[in-house]
Amino acid sequence: MAHTTLQLFSQRSRRLMRGVPWLTLLEIALIAAWALWVGRNLLNFDRTLVPTGREFGMSIQSHFVWQWFSRCNLCVFWDGAINGGAPAFTELQGAVLHPVVVVTSLLFGAINGAKITLIITLFMAGFAQWWLGRVMQLSLLPRLWIAAMAVVAGNLSGRMEAGLLAESLSTAACALTLAPGLKLALTGERRATILFAVTLALALTAGQGYLQAGLLFGLLPVYVVFLFDNHGHVRPIWKEFLLAGVLALMLAGLLLVPLGHFWPNFVKGSDADFSSAQALEYAPLNLIIRDFSFYMNDSLAKWATPHMYMNFIGWVPIILAVIALRLVPRQKMRQLIYFLAAIVWVLLTSSAVTFRVLAPQVGFISSIRYASVIAGLAVPLVLALAGWGLHLLLQLNWPRIAFWLPGSGSSQTPRSFRIHYLVLAIPLLWSIEAAYTFSSSWLKLDQINQDVYTAIQAVKQPSTQWVELIYGEQFWTPAALDADVKLAKSIRPWDWQGRDLPEPYVKGTRDINEVDTSSPNYLGEAGGLYLVKQPENPYAYINTGQQKIPCQATALGGNIDVECSSETAGKLIVTENSWEGWQASRNGTSILLEDNRWLTVDAPAGTYRYEFRYRPGDVTLGFLLMLIGIVLCVWWWFRSSNIRPAAAEPPPGLETTPTSESVSE
């Protein structure tokens, strides 16, 4: 009996092992190992070491809310770290709700989590390219080569020249939509619809904003190529694309609902002339230029701002992409048109040609000031064509080289191999090495000066207070937020309409002439800063009409606790932005918040403990929408098969080659 049971278990195990796609898993493992190797210099968990780039602090500022989660749980709904605070889940710059950012920040903290996020971003780009190659049915070598190229391409590493992690993550997230989008266009499978929806939602939550504009105006419109048959009739597949869009909006509801609620309060700089956008005829040259001095000047109608334009991949992918134009078979012509149209449309968008047309009709378009970063979305499209060209080259009838094994004898059949492996190996390896060398300059860590930590420790107060350091010097941000210092005036890409920034209780300056060193409020010099206390600007105080009575406060995100003692009644004012969703209590009893610019409640005479909690309804609604979207996706996934619906069958003249390879299979 035991022997029979063991045999049955062994047979089932063998069947299970045979069903595992070992080659697919090996390919993914190779991409992961390559990404880890490329980003190996980031694997140092000293929090005084941060990824290079002057704007890194701004890029990850919103990630710190997840560092607070273990201490205060639901306080993460409010980001009170800078500029008077704001709803955390409305952030446009950082990727505060992207799963990668959430998990890495929870596990490693905001600073070290960002290092891991950057490595995962490299893997995401490589995986997205490999997945696209699978959908295109490229053979093993081409799809692994384009995946390796995507990991080291300049459209990711180049953004880190300024430390803009969100731009790199958004670029990779948008690239991740290409494979399921093309799969859906070619097959109409419901599972492709779900994967497209999921990747679209991930792209929406990847932060930054400019790349999402590139996705909306540059990549998505091109799917219209597949919506009509050869007779001009609309194919039923449009319903699947619509469903994918609706599901994506639901899955991203945790961001989109609070963002839509808060949207009228956003104020952002605009540029109706889109002066930073590089001219269309010059933008493609950034794919082949790796001379950094070129990016440091304003030649070829660009700004001297390197990170906005660096997209280097080199000549080899360009040449292979051109070869693909000649070798692609006729039955794949619509697929070729899709890639060419997508490249052109992305470049039109990044050069602001599209935006200049739309801006007079849609006002917020002019706030997409730095459109040039959108050109990075052309890189995975060019690499896809390059992989296609390589795939087709390998299928040509190349001459063979014959050889005999030692001792085999002249009468035996010689062994041979096609010469193209030798011919192509050198340029393929050289292209990876060139891109890797270019990228490695920006995938490294910089040491935060010890003076920064000395100054931050000096400005911390026993009670929560707003602090102003040197505006524009963004290296203060990660170290300050890591120490729970609230920055009164910090750079952020947007402002809260009609609201001034809070005045600081402690201010730092590098100019000794700006402080009175004889004043009792002079705190001294620390870390190269002269520090002065401004007691007229307490974070929390009772305003009696005659005086300000400071209160003791502890604030972390959307949890603020204040202890006040006053012999006179007045108004308790906490200099944190008031907004729908705040609740207040006094000694455990709920009290009414006044309609004021700051958090304000009545404060009777005596000693009381006040609690302010930010628990917004828009987050609850967004979470419910996301949950419904997840349930629908799971239900449809298991209800659907991978058999293409009859309604989605392409008409004659469209792609007829089956595309059986898919990550979902």
C-alpha positions in Angstrom: 0.0 0.0 0.0 2.8 2.4 1.0 4.7 1.5 -2.1 1.7 2.2 -4.4 1.1 5.6 -2.7 4.8 6.4 -3.2 4.5 5.5 -6.9 1.4 7.7 -7.3 3.1 10.6 -5.6 6.2 10.1 -7.8 4.2 10.1 -11.0 2.2 13.2 -10.0 5.5 15.0 -9.1 7.0 14.1 -12.5 3.9 15.4 -14.3 4.0 18.6 -12.3 7.7 19.1 -13.0 7.1 18.5 -16.7 4.5 21.3 -16.6 6.9 23.9 -15.2 8.2 26.2 -17.9 11.8 25.8 -16.9 13.2 27.7 -19.9 11.0 30.7 -19.3 12.0 30.7 -15.6 15.6 30.5 -16.6 15.3 33.4 -19.0 13.6 35.6 -16.3 16.3 34.5 -13.8 19.0 35.6 -16.2 17.4 39.0 -16.7 17.1 39.4 -12.9 20.8 38.4 -12.4 21.8 40.9 -15.1 19.8 43.7 -13.4 21.3 42.8 -10.1 24.8 42.9 -11.5 24.2 46.3 -13.3 22.8 47.8 -10.1 25.2 46.0 -7.7 26.8 49.3 -6.5 23.4 50.3 -5.0 23.4 47.3 -2.6 24.9 49.2 0.4 22.3 49.7 3.2 24.2 52.5 4.9 21.5 55.2 5.1 24.1 57.9 4.8 24.7 56.7 1.2 22.0 57.7 -1.3 21.7 57.3 -5.1 23.4 60.0 -7.0 21.5 63.0 -8.3 20.7 66.4 -6.9 16.9 65.9 -6.9 16.9 62.4 -5.3 15.5 63.8 -2.1 12.5 65.4 -3.8 11.9 62.3 -5.8 11.5 60.0 -2.7 10.0 62.6 -0.3 6.6 61.0 -0.4 8.0 57.5 0.2 8.6 58.3 3.9 5.0 57.8 4.7 5.5 54.1 4.5 8.4 54.3 6.9 5.9 55.6 9.5 3.4 52.8 8.9 4.8 50.5 11.6 4.6 53.4 14.1 1.2 54.8 13.4 -0.6 52.7 10.7 -3.4 54.9 9.2 -1.4 58.0 9.7 0.1 57.3 6.3 -3.0 58.9 4.6 -1.5 62.4 5.3 2.0 63.5 4.4 2.9 66.1 6.9 6.6 66.1 6.2 6.9 69.3 4.2 5.2 72.6 3.4 2.3 72.4 5.8 1.3 68.9 4.8 -1.0 67.4 2.1 -3.0 64.3 1.4 -0.4 61.6 0.9 -2.2 59.6 -1.8 -2.5 62.6 -4.2 1.2 62.9 -4.8 2.2 63.4 -8.4 6.0 63.4 -8.1 6.7 60.2 -6.1 5.3 56.8 -6.7 3.8 56.6 -3.2 1.2 53.9 -4.2 3.2 51.8 -6.6 3.5 48.3 -5.1 7.3 48.2 -5.5 7.7 51.4 -3.6 5.3 50.4 -0.9 6.9 47.0 -0.2 10.5 48.2 -0.4 9.8 51.2 1.8 8.0 49.1 4.4 10.8 46.5 4.5 13.9 48.7 4.2 12.8 52.3 4.9 12.5 55.1 2.3 16.2 55.6 1.6 17.3 52.0 1.4 14.0 51.0 -0.2 14.8 53.5 -3.0 18.0 51.6 -3.8 16.2 48.3 -4.1 13.4 50.0 -6.1 16.0 51.2 -8.6 17.4 47.7 -9.1 13.8 46.4 -9.5 13.2 49.1 -12.0 16.1 47.9 -14.1 14.6 44.4 -13.9 11.2 45.7 -14.8 12.5 47.3 -18.0 14.4 44.1 -19.0 11.4 41.9 -18.2 9.0 44.2 -20.1 11.3 44.0 -23.2 11.6 40.2 -22.9 7.9 39.9 -22.5 7.3 42.0 -25.6 9.8 39.8 -27.5 7.8 36.7 -26.4 4.6 38.2 -27.7 6.4 39.0 -31.0 7.6 35.4 -31.1 11.2 36.3 -31.2 13.7 33.5 -30.8 15.8 33.1 -27.6 18.9 35.1 -28.5 17.0 38.2 -29.8 14.6 38.4 -26.9 17.4 38.0 -24.3 19.6 40.6 -26.1 16.9 43.2 -26.2 16.1 42.5 -22.5 19.8 43.0 -21.6 19.8 46.2 -23.6 16.7 47.5 -21.9 18.3 47.1 -18.5 21.3 49.3 -19.4 19.5 51.7 -21.7 20.0 55.4 -21.1 16.3 56.1 -20.7 16.5 54.6 -17.2 20.0 55.5 -16.0 20.0 58.9 -17.6 17.2 60.1 -15.3 19.3 59.2 -12.3 21.8 61.9 -13.4 19.4 64.1 -11.5 18.3 61.4 -9.0 14.8 61.2 -10.4 13.9 57.7 -9.4 10.2 58.3 -10.2 11.0 59.0 -13.9 13.0 55.8 -14.2 10.3 53.8 -12.5 7.6 55.4 -14.6 9.5 54.7 -17.8 9.8 51.0 -16.9 6.2 50.8 -15.8 4.9 52.3 -19.1 7.2 49.9 -21.0 5.5 47.0 -19.1 2.2 47.8 -20.8 3.5 47.2 -24.3 3.5 43.3 -24.3 0.0 42.8 -23.0 -1.3 45.6 -25.1 0.1 44.0 -28.3 -1.1 40.6 -27.1 -4.6 41.9 -26.7 -4.5 43.6 -30.1 -3.4 40.4 -31.8 -5.6 37.9 -30.0 -8.4 39.5 -28.2 -7.9 37.2 -25.2 -9.6 38.1 -22.0 -6.5 37.3 -20.0 -4.5 39.7 -22.2 -7.2 42.3 -21.3 -6.6 41.7 -17.6 -2.8 41.9 -17.9 -3.1 45.1 -19.9 -5.4 46.6 -17.2 -3.0 45.6 -14.4 0.1 47.0 -16.2 -1.8 50.2 -17.0 -2.8 50.6 -13.4 0.9 50.1 -12.3 1.9 52.7 -14.8 -0.7 55.2 -13.4 0.6 54.7 -9.9 4.3 54.9 -10.8 4.5 58.6 -10.1 6.1 61.6 -11.8 3.2 62.5 -14.3 5.2 63.3 -17.4 5.5 59.6 -18.4 1.8 59.0 -17.8 1.2 61.9 -20.2 3.4 60.1 -22.7 1.5 56.9 -22.2 -1.8 58.7 -22.7 -0.9 60.8 -25.7 2.0 58.9 -27.2 1.5 55.1 -26.8 -2.2 54.4 -26.3 -3.6 56.2 -29.3 -1.5 54.0 -31.7 -3.6 50.9 -30.8 -6.1 52.3 -33.3 -4.0 50.6 -35.9 -5.6 47.3 -34.8 -9.2 48.5 -34.3 -10.1 48.4 -38.0 -10.0 45.5 -40.5 -8.9 45.8 -44.1 -12.3 47.0 -45.1 -12.4 49.8 -42.6 -14.9 48.1 -40.3 -14.5 48.4 -36.5 -13.3 45.1 -35.0 -15.1 43.9 -31.8 -11.8 44.0 -30.0 -12.5 47.6 -29.1 -14.7 46.3 -26.3 -11.7 44.5 -24.7 -9.6 47.7 -24.8 -12.4 49.6 -23.2 -12.7 47.0 -20.5 -9.0 47.1 -19.9 -9.2 50.9 -19.5 -12.1 50.7 -17.0 -10.4 48.0 -15.0 -7.2 50.0 -14.9 -9.0 53.0 -13.5 -10.6 50.9 -10.8 -7.3 49.2 -9.9 -5.7 52.7 -9.6 -8.7 54.0 -7.6 -6.6 54.4 -4.4 -4.7 57.1 -6.2 -7.2 58.5 -8.7 -10.2 59.1 -6.3 -8.2 61.2 -3.7 -6.4 62.9 -6.6 -9.6 63.8 -8.3 -11.0 65.1 -5.0 -7.9 67.2 -4.4 -7.3 68.3 -8.0 -8.8 71.9 -7.8 -6.2 72.7 -5.2 -3.2 72.0 -7.3 -1.1 74.8 -8.7 1.8 74.0 -10.9 4.2 76.0 -13.0 3.4 76.0 -16.7 5.2 76.8 -19.9 3.0 77.5 -22.9 6.0 77.5 -25.2 7.3 74.2 -24.0 10.8 75.7 -24.2 12.6 72.6 -22.8 11.2 70.3 -25.5 13.9 69.4 -28.1 13.0 69.8 -31.7 11.6 66.7 -33.4 14.4 66.4 -35.9 17.0 66.3 -33.2 15.4 64.1 -30.5 16.3 60.7 -32.2 20.0 61.6 -32.1 20.0 61.1 -28.3 19.6 57.4 -29.0 23.2 57.3 -30.3 25.0 60.1 -28.5 26.9 59.1 -25.4 29.2 62.1 -25.0 28.2 63.6 -21.7 29.6 67.0 -22.6 27.0 67.2 -25.4 24.3 67.0 -22.8 25.9 69.7 -20.7 25.3 72.4 -23.3 22.3 73.8 -25.2 23.2 72.6 -28.7 20.6 71.0 -30.9 17.7 73.0 -29.4 17.9 71.5 -25.9 18.6 72.8 -22.4 21.8 72.0 -20.6 19.9 69.6 -18.4 21.3 66.1 -19.2 18.7 63.9 -17.5 15.9 65.2 -19.7 17.5 64.0 -22.9 19.8 61.0 -22.3 18.4 57.9 -24.0 21.5 56.2 -25.3 21.3 52.7 -26.8 23.8 53.0 -29.6 24.1 52.3 -33.3 23.6 48.5 -33.3 19.9 48.5 -32.3 19.2 51.3 -34.7 20.8 49.4 -37.6 19.0 46.2 -36.7 15.7 48.1 -36.4 16.3 49.4 -40.0 17.0 45.9 -41.2 13.7 44.8 -39.7 11.9 47.3 -42.0 13.3 45.4 -45.0 12.8 41.8 -43.7 9.4 41.9 -42.0 7.0 39.6 -43.9 3.9 41.0 -45.5 1.5 39.3 -43.1 3.2 41.1 -40.2 2.9 44.5 -41.8 0.2 45.9 -39.5 2.3 45.0 -36.5 5.3 46.9 -38.1 3.1 49.9 -38.7 2.1 49.8 -35.1 5.7 50.0 -33.9 6.7 52.7 -36.4 3.6 54.8 -35.6 4.2 54.5 -31.9 7.8 55.7 -32.2 6.7 58.6 -34.3 3.9 59.5 -32.0 6.0 59.3 -28.9 8.6 61.6 -30.5 5.8 64.0 -31.5 4.7 64.1 -27.9 8.1 64.5 -26.4 8.9 67.3 -28.8 5.6 69.0 -27.7 4.2 69.0 -31.2 1.1 67.2 -29.8 1.0 69.4 -26.7 1.2 72.7 -28.6 -1.9 71.7 -30.6 -3.8 70.6 -27.5 -2.8 73.3 -25.0 -5.2 76.1 -26.3 -8.1 73.7 -25.7 -6.9 71.9 -22.6 -5.4 74.3 -20.1 -3.5 71.9 -17.9 -1.5 70.6 -20.9 0.9 73.6 -20.6 1.9 72.3 -17.1 3.7 69.4 -18.8 6.8 71.6 -19.0 9.5 68.9 -19.4 8.0 66.8 -22.2 11.5 65.7 -23.4 11.6 62.9 -20.9 8.7 61.2 -22.7 11.2 60.4 -25.5 12.5 57.6 -23.3 9.3 55.6 -24.2 10.6 55.3 -27.7 13.5 53.1 -26.5 11.6 49.9 -25.9 9.8 50.3 -29.2 13.1 50.7 -31.1 14.6 47.8 -29.2 11.6 45.7 -30.2 12.2 46.4 -33.8 15.9 45.7 -33.3 15.1 42.3 -31.8 12.8 41.7 -34.7 15.5 42.5 -37.2 18.0 40.2 -35.4 15.4 37.4 -35.3 14.9 37.7 -39.1 18.6 37.9 -39.8 19.2 34.7 -37.9 16.6 33.0 -40.1 18.5 33.9 -43.3 20.4 31.2 -45.2 23.9 32.1 -43.9 27.0 30.2 -45.1 28.3 27.4 -42.9 31.8 26.7 -41.5 32.7 23.0 -41.5 35.2 21.3 -39.2 36.3 17.8 -38.2 36.7 16.7 -34.6 40.2 15.5 -33.7 40.7 11.8 -34.6 37.4 11.6 -36.4 38.9 10.6 -39.7 38.4 12.2 -43.1 35.7 9.8 -44.1 33.3 11.0 -41.3 30.7 13.7 -41.9 32.1 17.1 -40.8 30.4 19.2 -38.2 29.3 22.7 -39.1 27.7 25.8 -37.8 26.4 29.0 -39.5 28.8 31.9 -39.7 26.3 34.4 -38.5 26.9 33.6 -34.9 30.4 34.8 -35.2 29.4 37.8 -37.4 26.7 39.0 -35.0 28.3 38.2 -31.6 30.8 41.0 -31.7 28.4 43.9 -32.4 25.7 42.5 -30.0 28.2 42.2 -27.1 29.7 45.6 -28.0 26.3 47.3 -27.9 25.6 45.9 -24.4 29.0 47.0 -23.2 28.7 50.5 -24.6 25.3 51.0 -23.0 26.5 49.5 -19.7 29.5 51.8 -19.6 27.3 54.8 -20.2 24.7 53.8 -17.6 27.1 52.8 -14.8 28.0 56.5 -14.3 24.6 57.2 -12.8 23.9 53.9 -11.0 25.9 54.6 -7.9 25.7 56.0 -4.4 26.9 59.3 -2.9 27.9 60.0 0.7 25.8 62.5 2.5 28.1 64.9 4.3 28.3 64.4 8.0 27.6 68.2 8.5 24.1 67.5 7.3 23.4 65.2 10.2 25.1 67.5 12.6 22.8 70.4 11.6 19.7 68.2 11.6 20.3 67.0 15.2 20.8 70.6 16.2 17.5 71.8 14.8 15.4 69.1 16.4 13.2 70.3 19.2 11.4 68.5 22.2 8.1 69.4 20.6 7.2 69.1 16.9 8.1 72.3 15.0 8.5 73.4 11.5 12.2 73.9 10.4 13.6 75.8 7.5 17.0 74.7 6.1 18.6 76.0 2.9 15.9 76.2 0.1 17.1 74.5 -3.1 19.7 72.2 -1.5 17.8 69.0 -1.8 20.4 66.8 -0.1 18.9 67.9 3.2 15.5 66.3 2.5 16.2 62.5 2.9 18.3 63.0 6.0 15.8 65.4 7.6 12.7 63.3 6.9 14.5 60.2 8.1 15.0 62.0 11.4 11.3 63.1 11.5 12.2 66.8 11.0 9.3 68.7 9.4 10.5 71.0 6.6 8.6 74.3 6.4 9.9 75.2 2.9 11.0 72.4 0.7 11.0 72.1 -3.1 8.0 70.3 -4.5 6.8 70.3 -8.2 3.4 71.7 -7.1 1.9 74.1 -4.6 -1.4 74.2 -2.7 -3.5 76.9 -4.3 -4.2 79.9 -2.1 -2.1 78.7 0.8 1.2 80.1 2.1 3.9 77.8 3.6 4.2 77.7 7.4 6.7 79.9 9.0 9.6 78.0 10.7 10.2 77.8 14.4 13.9 77.1 13.6 15.7 78.6 10.6 19.1 77.9 9.2 21.3 80.2 7.1 24.8 80.2 5.7 25.1 84.0 6.0 26.2 85.1 9.5 24.9 88.6 8.7 21.3 87.3 8.7 21.4 86.4 12.4 22.0 88.3 15.6 24.5 86.2 17.4 23.9 88.1 20.6 20.2 87.2 20.7 19.1 84.5 23.2 17.3 82.9 20.2 20.6 82.2 18.5 21.2 78.5 18.7 24.8 78.6 17.3 26.5 77.1 14.3 26.1 73.5 13.3 27.1 71.7 10.2 27.9 74.9 8.4 24.6 76.6 9.3 23.8 79.4 11.6 20.7 78.5 13.5 18.2 80.8 15.0 15.0 80.1 16.9 11.8 82.1 16.0 9.5 81.5 19.0 6.8 83.6 17.4 6.1 80.7 15.0 5.2 77.7 17.2 3.8 74.6 15.5 0.8 74.4 17.9 -0.4 77.2 20.2 -3.5 78.7 21.8 -4.4 82.1 20.5 -6.2 84.0 23.3 -6.4 87.2 21.2 -3.7 88.7 23.4 -0.9 86.2 23.2 0.2 82.9 21.7 0.6 80.2 24.3 2.8 77.4 22.9 1.6 73.8 23.3 3.5 70.5 23.2 2.9 68.6 20.0 3.8 65.2 18.6 3.0 64.9 14.9 3.6 61.9 12.5 1.7 62.0 9.3 -2.0 62.1 9.9 -1.7 61.6 13.7 -1.2 64.8 15.7 -1.3 64.9 19.5 -1.3 68.2 21.3 -1.1 69.0 25.0 -2.1 72.5 26.1 -2.4 74.4 29.4 -4.0 77.9 29.5 -5.7 80.0 32.1 -7.5 81.8 29.3 -9.9 80.3 26.7 -9.0 80.8 23.0 -8.4 78.9 19.8 -6.0 76.1 19.5 -4.2 76.4 16.2 -2.0 73.7 14.7 0.0 74.9 11.7 -1.0 71.9 9.5 -3.1 72.4 6.4 -6.8 71.8 7.2 -8.6 69.7 4.6 -11.6 67.4 4.4 -11.0 64.2 6.3 -9.4 65.7 9.5 -11.2 64.9 12.8 -10.5 66.4 16.2 -11.1 65.4 19.8 -10.5 66.9 23.2 -9.7 64.5 26.1 -11.3 61.7 24.0 -14.5 63.7 23.1 -15.1 64.6 19.5 -15.1 68.3 18.8 -15.8 70.5 15.8 -13.0 71.7 13.5 -13.4 75.2 12.4 -13.3 76.2 8.7 -9.8 77.7 8.8 -6.6 77.6 6.8 -4.9 75.7 9.7 -6.3 73.1 12.0 -8.3 75.1 14.5 -10.6 74.2 17.4 -12.0 75.9 20.5 -9.7 75.7 23.5 -11.3 76.3 26.9 -9.2 77.4 29.9 -7.4 74.5 31.6 -5.2 71.6 30.7 -6.4 69.3 27.9 -5.1 66.8 25.4 -6.2 67.2 21.8 -6.0 64.6 19.1 -6.2 65.3 15.3 -6.6 62.4 12.9 -6.8 62.4 9.2 -9.2 59.7 8.0 -10.5 60.7 4.6 -13.5 59.2 2.9 -11.9 59.5 -0.6 -9.3 57.0 0.4 -12.0 54.5 1.6 -13.9 55.0 -1.7 -10.7 54.5 -3.7 -9.8 51.4 -1.8 -13.2 49.9 -2.4 -12.9 50.6 -6.2 -9.5 49.0 -6.2 -10.8 45.9 -4.3 -13.7 45.5 -6.8 -11.2 45.8 -9.7 -9.0 43.1 -8.2 -12.0 40.8 -7.6 -13.2 41.3 -11.2 -9.7 40.6 -12.6 -9.3 37.4 -10.6 -12.9 36.2 -11.5 -12.4 36.9 -15.2 -8.9 35.4 -15.2 -10.1 32.0 -13.9 -13.3 32.1 -15.9 -11.6 32.9 -19.2 -9.5 30.5 -21.3 -6.6 31.4 -23.5 -8.6 30.5 -26.6 -9.1 33.5 -28.8 -12.8 34.5 -29.0 -14.3 34.1 -32.4 -15.3 37.7 -32.5 -11.7 38.8 -32.1 -10.4 36.7 -35.1 -8.5 39.1 -37.5 -9.8 39.4 -41.0 -7.8 38.2 -44.0 -4.7 40.3 -44.4 -4.2 40.9 -40.8 -1.8 38.9 -38.6 -2.5 35.2 -39.0 0.5 33.8 -37.2 -0.6 32.4 -33.8 1.0 34.1 -30.8 0.9 31.3 -28.3 3.8 32.5 -26.1 2.7 34.6 -23.2 3.6 35.2 -19.6 0.1 34.0 -18.7 0.6 30.6 -20.2 
